[in-house]
Amino acid sequence: MKKSRGRTGRKRRRKHLQSFMDGVSCSHKLEYINLKKWLKDRGFEDSNLRPAQFWDTGRGLMTTKALQAGDLVISLPEKCLLTTGTVLSSCLGEYIMKWKPPVSPLIALCTFLIAEKHAGEKSLWKPYLDVLPKTYTCPVCLEHDVVSLLPEPLRKKAREQRTTVHELYMSSKAFFSSLQPLFAENTGTIFNYSALEWAWCTINTRTIYMKHSRRECFSFEPDVYALAPYLDLLNHSPNVQVKAAFNEQTRSYEVRTNSQCKKYKEVFICYGPHDNQRLLLEYGFVAMNNPHSSVYVSSDTLLKYFPPLDKQRNAKISILKDHDFLENLTFGWDGPSWRLFTALKLLSLGADEFTSWRRTLLGDVISARNEQQTLTITAKICQFLIEETQHALLQISQLKRNKENLKNQLTLVEALRLEDLKILQKSAEILCNLNMATT
């Protein structure tokens, strides 16, 4: 008898653990009850999705019934979507219409989000605003110490992102001031930099693609954004396929799954075949064991292994630049990319082989010496990146101990670096095997 009770206890524990792994429902939380009621008033039919907390992905949606390929996951009526149309029909509309030069659709949406957040209880969009993240982990929000630990190509893009948002803020200040008649408080305190950063991240990380016809009152930037309450709780997985589009007949934005999903499991959508650097840059997260992930080799790293005395060095760099072979050079799960190999083969051409550079770009074998040197240098670059990644991971673990306030941001960069390390170690293994096969 005792034995079976122990087994039952173990079974119960396993079941409890399993339910935690599946996700813990958040449906009972007030902000989700309010959101569902608000959506229902706008014509949203309650689907089989429930908000839940998952141990690996955080907040997401679980399904209460098994889903088959082709099933409709969610259908969100047009009334629930937040678009530039929503903004123009609000009190901001007349100010946007008369502002010259016209504002961009992006700034119109940012302005609306900031104004509605400021309105608090009075906002018609309060139930949606209440479930939006308070902070984001896009590079633009990361502390300087954290950004410096990103891989070099991503670090460069992170700085560009920061510049973009800062310039957007500076160029919109005059427009924000024109809204003063709508507010009792000074617009400078409402539409400050951190408010714009939050609104920009909300749009950048959460909008769905939805093309709108161009309106005269907006600048020429494409108007392709829509915020989709509830639907935007769906997390990304590189391993699923979905079909998502606005259905003109039902006037709803619909998501259909092309994969199966078991009952009480998390439902995923796919944002596209993005590598982890792109996911971190655009959405502020990384996906573990991402099949699309790559480690980028900067042109500085690439050129470090070639003698500066090579008389044809400048000509070779020029050729690589002209044929777009200095960007997107990567190591992946299957080793160095063809582009990386090709760039290194061209840089490895001997003085007597240089006239064959066109054939190199087409993938021809020029000589056994060239092939061998290319392999050797590729392995050296791979080893350099492994050591650099290990050094960054060491710095991250030290910072995590000393800077409690940066722990979340550091954990994110650590996840990216660990994934990079796995890819580089796999590439080193592949290169070692190739080397053995050719010697």
TATAMO-V954328 format. One record per run of one state. SS is the DSSP state (h for helix, s for strand, l for the rest). FROM is the first residue (numbers start at 1). TO is the last residue. If there is no record, write none. Layout:
ss=SS from=FROM to=TO
ss=SS from=FROM to=TO
This chain:
ss=l from=1 to=1
ss=h from=2 to=22
ss=l from=23 to=23
ss=s from=24 to=25
ss=l from=26 to=29
ss=h from=30 to=41
ss=l from=42 to=48
ss=s from=49 to=54
ss=l from=55 to=57
ss=s from=58 to=63
ss=l from=64 to=66
ss=s from=67 to=67
ss=l from=68 to=71
ss=s from=72 to=77
ss=h from=78 to=80
ss=s from=81 to=82
ss=l from=83 to=83
ss=h from=84 to=88
ss=l from=89 to=92
ss=h from=93 to=98
ss=l from=99 to=102
ss=s from=103 to=103
ss=l from=104 to=104
ss=h from=105 to=122
ss=l from=123 to=125
ss=h from=126 to=129
ss=l from=130 to=138
ss=h from=139 to=141
ss=l from=142 to=143
ss=h from=144 to=147
ss=l from=148 to=151
ss=h from=152 to=178
ss=l from=179 to=179
ss=h from=180 to=182
ss=l from=183 to=186
ss=h from=187 to=190
ss=l from=191 to=192
ss=h from=193 to=206
ss=s from=207 to=209
ss=l from=210 to=217
ss=s from=218 to=218
ss=l from=219 to=224
ss=s from=225 to=228
ss=l from=229 to=230
ss=h from=231 to=233
ss=l from=234 to=234
ss=s from=235 to=236
ss=l from=237 to=241
ss=s from=242 to=247
ss=l from=248 to=251
ss=s from=252 to=257
ss=l from=258 to=260
ss=s from=261 to=261
ss=l from=262 to=265
ss=s from=266 to=266
ss=l from=267 to=267
ss=s from=268 to=269
ss=l from=270 to=275
ss=h from=276 to=283
ss=l from=284 to=294
ss=s from=295 to=296
ss=l from=297 to=298
ss=h from=299 to=303
ss=l from=304 to=312
ss=h from=313 to=322
ss=l from=323 to=329
ss=s from=330 to=332
ss=l from=333 to=334
ss=s from=335 to=336
ss=l from=337 to=337
ss=h from=338 to=347
ss=l from=348 to=353
ss=h from=354 to=361
ss=l from=362 to=367
ss=h from=368 to=402
ss=l from=403 to=403
ss=h from=404 to=438
ss=l from=439 to=439
